[in-house]
Amino acid sequence: MSKKIINSPVIVALDNNTMDTALALADHLDPALCRLKVGKELFTRSGPEIVKALHQRGFEVFLDLKFHDIPNTTAQAVLAAADLGVWMVNVHASAGSAAMSLAKERLVAGGYDTLLIAVTVLTSMTEDVLPQIGVTDGLEPQVSRLAQLTQQSGLDGVVCSAQEAKALKALCGKDFKLVTPGIRLPEDNADDQKRICTPKQALDDGADYLVIGRSITQAPDPTAKLHKILQGI
Ligand SMILES: O=c1ccn([C@@H]2O[C@H](COP(=O)(O)O)[C@@H](O)[C@H]2O)c(=O)[nH]1
């Protein structure tokens, strides 16, 4: 299928789904209005077939498997994702520069145009839990440090909370992509997300892409909720 231009910043997270329910949901969405994210649960249940089926329906796919391993394993997993033709794939920045650089080098050497980004600090985490993982100088310094490491390693952007978008755009520049989960409308439940933001505020502060799961997928009418979000931005 030929590639189309998609102007929408919305990436719908197809979580808590089997292959059948994910495709039923996708069939109510328009590939011109959103991209789709396949994460750990759906991919573990369905395997590469789910990515192929979404591609056949015209969607660009963000494969959110957050690889975190030694450099060779990380890089080869990223190449395997790129071989599926996904639009975007990610690793954990805390895997370090050697893993991130090698993954990017192998993507470039292979002629892939798959975007490679890295997770900074999960949006479910707050500053007070960071000492559990040895981070004692605060959340914003940790996000900034990992974003700079990601940029120095040659990647295309990071996953961060929209609450850090303004600071990261100033630090890393406009071309460094900010992919922001934790997006909620005022009437939504936060669920397990801690660093949340509305779609409009996220974009105003510099987010490039909005990852939105339950706000859309758990809505009584997911298509209507996506349209409401798009109208609001
Ligand atoms: O820091 C992160 C990294 C990834 N995610 C993923 O985004 C979606 C968010 O889903 P919601 O239902 O909108 O909360 C989910 O797939 C996470 O695995 C994240 O939330 N935070």
The ligand as an ORCA input file, in Angstrom:
! r2SCAN-3c Opt
* xyz 0 1
  O       6.113      6.574     29.543
  C       5.278      5.897     28.928
  C       5.604      5.089     27.860
  C       4.634      4.396     27.211
  N       3.354      4.470     27.599
  C       2.343      3.700     26.833
  O       1.364      4.602     26.291
  C       0.065      4.077     26.411
  C      -0.783      4.994     27.228
  O      -2.069      4.442     27.388
  P      -3.240      5.206     28.162
  O      -4.348      4.206     28.172
  O      -3.550      6.430     27.349
  O      -2.755      5.534     29.524
  C       0.213      2.670     26.999
  O       0.223      1.756     25.919
  C       1.578      2.679     27.656
  O       2.204      1.415     27.586
  C       3.006      5.247     28.651
  O       1.843      5.337     29.056
  N       3.987      5.967     29.281
*
